[in-house]
Amino acid sequence: MDLAMVITRWLAGPIARFLDADGETPQERRAEVIEFAGLPGDDRDDLGLRHVTRGSAWFIFCGVVFVVTMAVAVLVSLVADDRAADLAFEIAGWLIFFPLFMAFVHFAKMLVVRYAPERWSDRKSRLWRVAMLAQTPEYLIAALLTAASALWW
C-alpha cells in the first residue's frame, strides 16, 4: 500500500463528499472511494478514476496540513521572535507544498488519460506504466522540489 492509499483510507469520508460518490450509506461511499483509488488502471476509465480520486485525497490532505501548520505557525509567531516566526511559516510552506504538488500531479495525469489520443497510451509500455502508475518518481520529485525551495530560502 502506498502513501496515497493511506491518505485515501484516512480521509475517505470527506473525499466521498468532495467527489459526490454514489452509495446510500456513508460506509458505501467510503468503500467506493477506496475502491476507485486502488484501481489497477488497466483501462483508461479506471486510470482516470484512480487519478481523480488520489488527486482529491492529496488536495483534501493539503487542506488538513494547511490548517494544522498555519495554526502552529501563528502560535509560534505570537510567542517567539521574528526569526522563529519566519522559520515557522517557511516550514509550514514546505509541508503544504508536498501534498499540493502531489494533488496537481494526479490531476494532470487524469487530464492526460482523459484527453490524450488513445494511440499514446500503450499500457504494455514500461514508460507509460512508470509515468501513470508508479508513485516513487512523484514522491522523489516532490521531495526534491521541497528540498530545493528549502535550500533557496
N, C-alpha and C positions, 0 to 999 in steps of 0.2 A: 504494500500500500504506500502510495506516495503522499507528500505533504498536502497536495490539493485535495485528496480524498479525506484526509484527516480533518481539514478545514470544512469540507463539504458535509461530513458527518456531524461535526460540531454545530454548524450553522444551517442545517438542513431546513429548519422551520422558517427562518427569515428568507432563505433563498427560495423556498417554495412560494412564499407570499410575493417576493420580488418577481419571480417568473410566472406567477399565476398558474401554478401546477394543477393538474387535474387530480381529482380524488375527493371523496366525500368526507373523510376524516383527516385531521392533521397528520396522523400516522401514515395514511396512504399517500398524502402529498410529500411527506418527508421521504418515504420509500421510493417514490418516483424520482425525486431529485437525486437521491443516492444512486439509483439505477442509471440515470442519464449520465451522471459524472463518471461512472465506471464502465460505460460502453466501450467495446474494443475498437471501434472505429473502422469496421470492415467495409461499410458503405458511406457515401457522402452524407446522408441524412444523420446517421448515427454519429459520425465525426463532428458534424455541425452542432448537434445536441450536446455532445461531450464538451466541446469548447465553450459554448454559450453558458452551460451550467458551471463549468470550472471558472470561467471568467467572472460570472456573477458571484461565485464563492469568494474569489480573491477580492472583488470590489467591495463586498459587504465586510469581509475581514479587514480591508483597508479602513473602512469607516470605524470599526471597533478599535483598531490600532490608533486611529486619529484621535478619537475621544479620550482614550486612556493616556496616550502620550502627551496630548495637549493639557490635560488636567494635571499631570505630573509636572510638566514644564511651567505651567502657570504657578503652581505651588512653589516650585524651586525659585522662580523669579520674584516671588513675594518675600522669601526668607533669605535669599542668597544675594551675593554681589552681582554686578553686571556681567562679569566674565562667566560665572557659573550659569547665569540665566541664558546667556548666548549659547553656551555649550549645551544646555538642556534643550533649547529649541532646535539646535543643529542636529542633535541625536534624534530628536523626535522626527525631524525631516527625513533622516536616513531610514528610520524604522517605518515611516509611512511610504517612502518611495518603493521599497521592495514589493509589497503586495499590490501597489498601484501599477507598477511595471508588469507584474505577472498578470493582472487583470487585462491590461491593454494587449499583452502578447496573446492571450487566449481569445480576446475579441477580434484581434487581427487574424488569427488563424481561422476563426469562424467565418470571417469575411472572405478569406482566401478559398476556403472549402466551398462556400456558397456561390461565389461569383467568378472564380477562375474556370476557364474552359475544362471540360471533363478530360480532355486528352492530356492535360498537365498532371492529372492525379493518377499516377501509376502506383497502386498500393503494393506492388511487389518490389518497387524501387527502395533501396536502402536509404537513400537521401530523403525520399518522401516520408518514410516511416520515422526517421530521426527528426525531421522538421515538424511533423504533425503529431507524433505520439510520444516522443521522448521528453522527459521532464528535466533531466540533468543539464542539458545545454542552456535551458532557460534559467535555471537556478544559478548556474555559473555566470551567465551574462548579467543577471540582476545583481548578484553579489559583487561582481567586478565593477559595475557601474556605481553601485553604492560605495564601494571602497574608493573608487576614483574620485567621487564627489567628496568623500571624507578627507582624502589627501589634498584635494584642491583647497579645502577650507583652511 
